[in-house]
Amino acid sequence: GAGVSQSPRYKVAKRGQDVALRCDPISGHVSLFWYQQALGQGPEFLTYFQNEAQLDKSGLPSDRFFAERPEGSVSTLKIQRTQQEDSAVYLCASATEGFYEQYFGPGTRLTVT
Amino acid sequence: AQTVTQSQPEMSVQEAETVTLSCTYDTSESDYYLFWYKQPPSRQMILVIRQEAYKQQNATENRFSVNFQKAAKSFSLKISDSQLGDAAMYFCAYQGAQKLVFGQGTRLTINP
């Protein structure tokens, strides 16, 4: 079946612009995660949803970062007033309830100029 | 907070040989999962192998096996009969309740 998809794959934003990154999880997966991966580093947790409920947003680096999953399926990560330090790959992952494995999407590479 | 440490930024191995990637972690929890993920240049994170902490038996998936030492909080990955397609970044990851905590990664190069 279809895996996790993310769009766009690449995004270039000027400093100060707002961006929205989309994640389509595997159908039926109730859990959804966002991670941020800086160049040459391991991914770092941003936020976690179970269905439409955002249960953990402890990894969001500032109040410029906002995530939603209004119908418990597609999720959007929004970054307001982008800064250069926001440049990274943003990975989305989904999992079943009682999960043992998170399935990752291909990521969105964000470059802030 | 849990931490994961991969002390080898880069490793290389001859094709068909065996290589071991190291990982240590720190946690106060007794029930958790450990993973090795592979990330090729295409960026897609692919699960290589998984270990449940309550299981004493080391996990094995074809050419990939782990050496899980719970008391030492060590979780190494052994790749046997290395193939050119194994070249990638490898990340060790810890999962307690929900989120994954990743190490810094090891870049593995396969020499033909």
Interface residues (C-beta under 8 A of the other chain):
Chain A: S31 F33 Y35 G40 Q41 G42 P43 E44 F45 Y48 L55 D56 G59 V89 L91 A93 Y100 E101 Q102 Y103 F104 G105 P106 G107 R109
Chain B: V4 Y33 F35 Y37 S42 R43 Q44 M45 I46 L47 R50 E52 F91 A93 Q98 K99 L100 V101 F102 G103 Q104 G105
